Amino acid sequence: MRKWNFNPGPATLPLSVLEKLKENTVEYNGLGMSILEISHRSKEFEAILQETKKLYHELLGFSDDYETIFLGGGASLQFAMVPMNFLDGGVADYVVTGSWAKKALKEAKLFGSPHVAASTESENFTRLPKEEEIKYSENPKYIHFTSNNTIYGTQWHKFPKTPEGVPVFCDMSSDILSRRFDASKFSLIYAGAQKNLGPAGVTVITIKKDLISKMKDGLPTMLSYKTHIENNSLYNTPPVYAIYVVKLVLEWAKEIGGLSKIEEVNNKKAEVLYGTMDKYPDYYRGTVKDKGSRSFMNVTFRMPSEELEAKFIKEASAKGFHGLKGHRSVGGIRVSMYNAMPLEGIEKLCEFMEDFKKNN
């Protein structure tokens, strides 16, 4: 029996995708070989790569002005690759809204002088900065955002205005493909796949082509975006299987109605879960103080005691609700409800929350 998987990543995948993987893992497309065994130089994999890129651009609304590459190393490698390729001793603006944004800022300091345009760390990241609180530097090389905060449970539902002409970069690892947004506002978006796109092991980076001429030369070959753009993600052996899974997830997303349908369901899931929490604000104590900052991907809350939280997690696990323990750095409860978590899973969890409250 499958559990309701609330893990924050690697996270739940659509069941239909897992069933296709089951079919194709032993033999792919009549080749007599597993998808795990085919060459990354084969025409079969090149077709997978091109279709994955095409679907990604179609679903997210990227024009022909963008190029997409597939790399290993997770978003954590991108924290360094972004400033390595673009900062070159200069200034870039970082809006610090959580642990991952702090890590991106730390890496940027190795390659230039990043400016903290805004931070809510002094408030333990319980809200996002207001637009008027963000102070951009005079001439930054780029502005960096983190769209969703998996640990503290905040999310930009509307991105702040930025100075005209300055490239905007964004780590969208944990809410990519979850809603509609204007892709043309961004010059670079990167996302580890293991939340909404597929399994751990591949990171998708989309770069506006007019940035290529601005990339620093003389970098280590594997750490230069130019290398991977010029070689269509095939300079070395890419994560073949992970890219194939991303393709299947994108096909699933298109089949169910694209971003508009996914956004509709995600909004409903958030409405149901936050609605239950708000009925009992002294019991299910949301850690995000500003309701407009609440994440629709990672919902975080505390309970009256750590002992009660431990009991909640234990009893939830016995009922089939898996992965609800909060991040080790903050504790508490975290409900990660990425795209592949159906509304039914949230409804059943909320029924459990109601019963737990009555019995405890």
N, C-alpha and C positions, 0 to 999 in steps of 0.2 A: 504493500500500500504506500503510495507517494505521500510525503508530508507536505504541509504548507511551508514553503521555504522562504523565510524572511532574512536570509543571510545577506549582508551588505556587499558581498562580492568576494569570490565568485558567487554569482546569484542565480536565481531561478531562470530557467530557459523555457520557452514554449514547448509544451508536450509534443506538438506536431513536429517540431524541429528535432527533438530527441528521437522520435520514431523514425524520421528520415535518416538520421545518423546511424541508428541501429541497422537499417537496411544497407547503408552504403559503406559502413566501416569495414566489413569483410571484403566486399567487392563493389567497386564504383563503376557505374555506367557500362557494365559489360566488359570491362577491361581485363578481368581476371586478376586484378590487384585492388588492394584497399586504397581508399583516399589517403591513408597515412603513408602509403608506399610510392605514390606516383611522383615523378620528377617535377620539380618546380620549373624546369625548362620545357616541360611537355606542353603540347597544344591544348590538352585538356585543362591543365592548371592555368595557363594563360587566359583561357576562356573564362574560367572561374574568377580570376583576378579582374578582368575587364567588366564582367557582369556585376561583380560586387561594387566596383567603383561607380558604374552607371546607376545602379539602384540607389546607392548612397547619395549621389548628387540629385537624383530625381526626388527622393523622399524629403531631403533636407532643403532643396531649393537652391543648390549651388549652380551658378551659371558656368559657361565655358571659360570664364576668367579664373577658375580655380583648378588646382591640381591636388589629387589625393594620393597619399602614400601609406603603406602599411609597414610598421616597424615593431620590433620587440622592445623590451625594457620598461613597458608601462608608462604611465604619465610621469612617474618619478624621473625617468630619463629625460623627458621633455622639459622638466623644470630646468635642466642644465642646457639642453640643446637649443632651446629658444634664445636665451641670452648669448650663448656661444656663437650662434649664427647671426644675431641681430644687434646685440648691445655694443660690442666692440669698444669698451671703455667709456661709453656715453651714459646718458640718463634714461631710465624708463620708469614709468609710474605703475606701482603695484597697489591694488586695493585688497587689503588683507582682511579676510572674513572667516578664517578658520585655520586648522592645522595644515591643510594642503597648500593653502595660499602662503602660509609662513614658510613652508619648505621651498616653494617656488622662489620666494624672496631671498632665502638663504643662498640658493644656487646662483641667483642673479648677481649677488655681491662678489662672486668670484670673477665676474667678467665686466664690471662697470660700477656705476653708482645708482642703484635703484632708489627711487623716491617713494616713500609710503604716502600715497595720496589720501588714504583713509584707512582706519582700523578700528574695530570694536573689541579688540583684545582686552582692554581695560574693563569691559563689561562681560567678560568671559564668552564673547561671541554669541550673546543671547539675542542679537538683532543684526540686521545689515545697516551699513551707514546710509543716512539720508543723502539725497542728491546734493544738497547745499553743504554737506559736511566734507565732500570730496574736493580736495585741493590739488589740482593737476599742476605739474611743473611747467615751466615756460615753453620748452621745446623738447618733449620726450620723444625717444625713438619709437616707443610703442606704449600702449596702456594694457595692463594685464588684469583680467578678472578670473575668478573661480565661480562658476555659475551655481553650483550646489554644494553645500557643506554636509558631507556624509556623517561627520562625527557630532556636530552641534545642531544639525537639523534646520539649517536656513537655506534659502534659495532666492535668487533674483527672479522675480516674476516679470519685472520690467527693468531692462538694463538702463543705467543712468546715461544722460547725455555726455558726450565726450567732445573734445575740441576737434573742429573740422580739419580733416587732412592727416590726423594722427592715426596710424594703424592700431586696431583694437584686436588683442589676442585673448583667447579664452580657453581655460581648462573646463571642458564639459563632460568629464569622465562619467559623472554619476547622474546626469539628466539628459544626455544626448538622446535624440529620437523620441523624447517623451512629450513633446509639445511643438506647436508651430512657433517659429520665430523668423526674423528677417536676417537671413544668412549674409546678405550683402553688407550688413553693418560691421562684419568681422573680416579681418585680413588673415587670421590664422586661428583655427580651432583644433584642439587635440583632445582625444578621448581614449582612455583605456577601455577595452571592450567588455570587461567582465561584470558590468552592471546591466546595461540595456542592449548591448550589441552582440554579445557572444561569450566565449570563454576567456579565461585569462591567457595571456601569451601574445596578444597582438594589440597594438595601439594604432588608431586611425588619425592621421594628421592631414588637414586640408589647408592649403596655402594659396593665397591670391597670387597669380602669376607675376604681377608687377613687383612683387617683393623679391623675386629671384635675383635680380640685378643688385639688390641691396644686401645680399647675404655676404658674410665675411669669407674671404678666400684664405687658403693656407691652413685649414682645419684638418684634424685627423679624418681620413677618408670616410670612415663609418659614422662620424658625428656631424657630417655636413649634409644638410638637406639636399643640396645640389646633387650629391651622389645618388641619392635614392629617387629623386625626380627624374634625372637623366636616364636612370636604368629601370624605370617603371617598377620600383620596389623589388627588383630582382638582381641587385648588385651582389648580394650573397643569398643564401637559402632563407627565404622568408618563412614565417610560421604558417605553413600550407594548410594544416588542418583547421587552425583557428580562423583563418581567412574564409575557409569553406563554410564554417559554422556561421560566421557573420553574414555570408551570402544567404544562407537559409533563413536567418532571423530577419533580414531585410525583405526577403520574399514573403515571409509571414506577415510582416508589418504592412506591406502593400496589399496583401490579400484581405486583411481585416479592415481596410479602409484608410491606411496611411496615417499621417500625423494628426489629422483632424479627429479621427475616431479614437486614436490612442490618447490624445489629450482629453477628449470627452470622458473616457473611462477613468483616466488618472485623476481628473477633477472630482469625479464621483467618489472614488476611493478615498481621497483626502477629505471630502465632505463627511463621509460616513465615520471615518476614524476620528477626525478632530471633533465631530459632533458628539461622539461618545465621551471623549476626554473632557470636553467643555461642560458636560452634564455633571461631572464630578471633579471640578478643578482643584479641590483640596486632596484628592485621592490619586488621580492620574495627572500629575503636575507637569505640564509641558515646560520644557527648558527654554523654549523660545518665547521671549516676553512680548515681542511685537508680532501680532497675528499676521501682519502683512509680509513678514519675513519667513513664515513657516514653509518648510520644504514639503513638496508633494511626493518626494522620493524617499526620504529618511525622516521618520517621525520619532522624536526623542522625548521621553518623559521620565520623571522620578516618581517614587511612591513614598508613603509616610515613613518607611524605614527600609534599610538594606535587607533586613531579614524578610520583610514582606516581598521585596523585589525578587529575592532568591526563591521564595515559595512560588511566586507568580511564574517565573521562568521554568521551574521544575514541573509545575502542574500544566503549564502550557505545552511543554515538550511531551508530556504524557498524553495530551489530547491531539498531538500531531502538529503543533505549531513550533517550528524549528528556527533557531537563529535569532532569538529576540534579545539576547544579552547585549547591553550597550558596549561601546568601544572601551577597551581596557583603560584608556586615559581619563574617561569621564564617568564610567559606570552607568547605572540606571538601565532603562529599557530602550531599545531601538527597533522600530518596525520599518524595515526596508521594503518598499512596495513598488518595485520596478515594473516595467511594462508587462512582463510575462506573469506577474501576479494577478490573477483574475479578481474581479469585484467580489465574487463569492468568498474568496479567501479572507478578505477584509471584513466582510459581513459576519463570517463565522468567528473570526478573532474578536470582533466587538461583542458578539453573544457571550463568548468566554469571559471577556472583561466585565460584562454586566453580572454574570454569575459569580465571578471571583469577588467582585465588590460586595455582593449580597452575603457571601459566605465568609468574608474576612473583614 
